[in-house]
Amino acid sequence: MKWALLPLLLLLTLIVGSLMALLFQVTPSLLGQLFTEPEFHFAVMMSLATSLTSLVLAFLIAVPAAWAMVRGNFPGKRIADALLDIPLVTPPLVIGIGLLLLLGSQGPLSGLFPQLSRWLFSPVGVIIAQTYVACAVLYRAAQGAFSSVDPAYVRTAMNLGLTPGKTLLLVEIPLCLQSLLSGGILAYSRALGEFGATLMLAGATRFKTETLPMAVYLNIASGDFSLALGCALILMALAIVLLFALHRLKRRASHAAY
């Protein structure tokens, strides 16, 4: 048992050390400069607006998809389930290149939706990239949530005359709401920190597609370490808030189980 404490200590040192290294850089002058910087304000608002939009779209796409996968029975179900894991294991830059080739002006979808290629290097491109990665996280969480629902409840609702859609809305979602919310927090965190796919699909343009991760990248590249550090600190603060909310939901779920 004692030998396992050394890797645990190493892991905790890296995690806590990196966080403290960021926090030790905070000074009153840095904060004063940060909150008067228009680029910082733009990056914060762009990140919050696009990630919230992406989260809503992810719920509309991933939750019904997970429900169909759990309750449905159709040819190729196992293959589809395996394919839905691809976004979780594919590097974000590769995801971005694939989406760019699919949705770009020379892509196979350009003939059906020509407007898509005009939207790519814009905030819409940011939302598409964030929604893609958020859906992958939320889908797995929703699939696990629906799988945990006792099928007897579903059969009872159907026997009482509820349609599958009403059963989903009135029975299944309320039963696994906390699990769905936990998945939503993880998906939102993933969307908020998305960089690689966004870089390929929306570009890195100041005051246009500049999210917080993109602002960190742009300002480190241009040598403005103070602004990059400030954006990194805000991302860290948001991550801590989301982590706290996730643990609160888990504690409530464990108390409700007892």
RAJOBEL-V169660 format. One record per residue. N is the residue number from 1. PHI is phi in radians with two decimals (* if undefined). Layout:
n: <N | N>
phi: <PHI | PHI>
//
This chain:
n: <1 | 2 | 3 | 4 | 5 | 6 | 7 | 8 | 9 | 10 | 11 | 12 | 13 | 14 | 15 | 16 | 17 | 18 | 19 | 20 | 21 | 22 | 23 | 24 | 25 | 26 | 27 | 28 | 29 | 30 | 31 | 32 | 33 | 34 | 35 | 36 | 37 | 38 | 39 | 40 | 41 | 42 | 43 | 44 | 45 | 46 | 47 | 48 | 49 | 50 | 51 | 52 | 53 | 54 | 55 | 56 | 57 | 58 | 59 | 60 | 61 | 62 | 63 | 64 | 65 | 66 | 67 | 68 | 69 | 70 | 71 | 72 | 73 | 74 | 75 | 76 | 77 | 78 | 79 | 80 | 81 | 82 | 83 | 84 | 85 | 86 | 87 | 88 | 89 | 90 | 91 | 92 | 93 | 94 | 95 | 96 | 97 | 98 | 99 | 100 | 101 | 102 | 103 | 104 | 105 | 106 | 107 | 108 | 109 | 110 | 111 | 112 | 113 | 114 | 115 | 116 | 117 | 118 | 119 | 120 | 121 | 122 | 123 | 124 | 125 | 126 | 127 | 128 | 129 | 130 | 131 | 132 | 133 | 134 | 135 | 136 | 137 | 138 | 139 | 140 | 141 | 142 | 143 | 144 | 145 | 146 | 147 | 148 | 149 | 150 | 151 | 152 | 153 | 154 | 155 | 156 | 157 | 158 | 159 | 160 | 161 | 162 | 163 | 164 | 165 | 166 | 167 | 168 | 169 | 170 | 171 | 172 | 173 | 174 | 175 | 176 | 177 | 178 | 179 | 180 | 181 | 182 | 183 | 184 | 185 | 186 | 187 | 188 | 189 | 190 | 191 | 192 | 193 | 194 | 195 | 196 | 197 | 198 | 199 | 200 | 201 | 202 | 203 | 204 | 205 | 206 | 207 | 208 | 209 | 210 | 211 | 212 | 213 | 214 | 215 | 216 | 217 | 218 | 219 | 220 | 221 | 222 | 223 | 224 | 225 | 226 | 227 | 228 | 229 | 230 | 231 | 232 | 233 | 234 | 235 | 236 | 237 | 238 | 239 | 240 | 241 | 242 | 243 | 244 | 245 | 246 | 247 | 248 | 249 | 250 | 251 | 252 | 253 | 254 | 255 | 256 | 257 | 258>
phi: <* | -1.13 | -1.12 | -1.32 | -1.23 | -1.15 | -1.07 | -1.10 | -1.12 | -1.09 | -1.12 | -1.12 | -1.10 | -1.14 | -1.20 | -1.18 | -1.09 | -1.15 | -1.17 | -1.17 | -1.07 | -1.22 | -1.12 | -1.19 | -1.49 | -1.33 | -2.34 | -1.00 | -1.16 | -1.13 | -1.13 | -1.09 | -1.18 | -1.13 | -1.36 | -1.89 | -1.62 | -1.01 | -1.13 | -1.13 | -1.05 | -1.10 | -1.11 | -1.13 | -1.16 | -1.12 | -1.10 | -1.14 | -1.17 | -1.24 | -1.23 | -1.18 | -1.07 | -1.13 | -1.13 | -1.07 | -1.11 | -1.10 | -1.11 | -1.20 | -1.70 | -1.29 | -1.16 | -1.08 | -1.11 | -1.15 | -1.11 | -1.11 | -1.21 | -1.36 | -1.60 | -1.45 | -2.50 | -2.53 | -1.08 | 1.37 | -1.09 | -1.16 | -1.14 | -1.08 | -1.11 | -1.19 | -1.11 | -1.25 | -1.54 | -1.02 | -1.06 | -1.33 | -1.94 | -1.58 | -1.00 | -0.98 | -1.08 | -1.17 | -1.02 | -1.09 | -1.10 | -1.08 | -1.15 | -1.12 | -1.21 | -1.31 | -1.76 | -1.20 | -1.12 | -1.78 | -1.39 | -1.15 | -1.61 | -1.14 | -1.22 | -1.39 | -2.27 | -1.11 | -1.20 | -1.02 | -1.13 | -1.36 | -1.57 | -1.05 | -1.53 | -2.71 | -0.98 | -1.11 | -1.09 | -1.07 | -1.13 | -1.08 | -1.11 | -1.15 | -1.11 | -1.01 | -1.28 | -1.19 | -1.06 | -1.08 | -1.23 | -1.18 | -1.03 | -1.13 | -1.14 | -1.19 | -1.10 | -1.11 | -1.14 | -1.19 | -1.17 | -1.43 | -1.29 | -1.08 | -1.01 | -1.09 | -1.12 | -1.15 | -1.11 | -1.10 | -1.09 | -1.18 | -1.16 | -1.42 | 1.77 | -1.32 | -1.29 | -0.97 | -1.13 | -1.19 | -1.09 | -1.07 | -1.29 | -1.70 | -2.06 | -1.26 | -1.09 | -1.05 | -1.22 | -2.07 | -1.07 | -1.12 | -1.15 | -1.16 | -1.15 | -1.07 | -1.09 | -1.12 | -1.12 | -1.12 | -1.16 | -1.14 | -1.08 | -1.14 | -1.17 | -1.10 | -1.67 | -1.10 | -2.30 | -1.06 | -1.15 | -1.14 | -1.04 | -1.33 | -1.65 | -2.12 | 1.36 | -2.11 | -2.04 | -1.08 | 1.03 | -2.41 | -2.10 | -1.54 | -1.47 | -1.07 | -1.04 | -1.19 | -1.16 | -1.05 | -1.08 | -1.12 | -1.38 | -1.18 | -1.13 | -1.61 | 1.60 | -1.57 | -1.21 | -1.10 | -1.18 | -1.06 | -1.12 | -1.09 | -1.13 | -1.12 | -1.14 | -1.15 | -1.06 | -1.13 | -1.09 | -1.12 | -1.11 | -1.16 | -1.09 | -1.13 | -1.12 | -1.09 | -1.10 | -1.12 | -1.20 | -1.09 | -1.10 | -1.15 | -1.16 | -1.11 | -1.16 | -1.21 | -1.16 | -1.16 | -1.17 | -1.68>
//
